Amino acid sequence: MRFKTLVAGFAFALTATAAMAAYNNVVVKLKTPVAEASDSVIALGAVWNCSGDTCTSVLDRKTPQVRDCRQIARTLGPVASYTVGNASLDEAGIQACNSAAK
């Protein structure tokens, strides 16, 4: 009986983690591609993998925040779009984000 409870709890934890992970995918589209030498960078305490003008990472975020986008813009340059899960910053958010661009 105890084993079944343990297995059920473990299965629930895996399901809950998988459901939350969908919100943690972050995609940044840059206005200009990154240099080939910097295809992997550290920003917001995470590794970002960049290819061309698109950088991706996994963060503990559920919604896009201008403050996070600003840190990316400081590190990588002007941002064209910033998406967390299925939500993206609007045009005003992108303009505010790019005020910090390098």
Secondary structure, DSSP 8 states (H G I E B T S, - for coil): -HHHHHHHHHHHHHHHHHHHHTTTEEEEEESS---GGGSEEEETTEEEEEETTEEEEE-S-SS--HHHHHHHHHHH--EEEEEETTEE--HHHHHHHHTT--
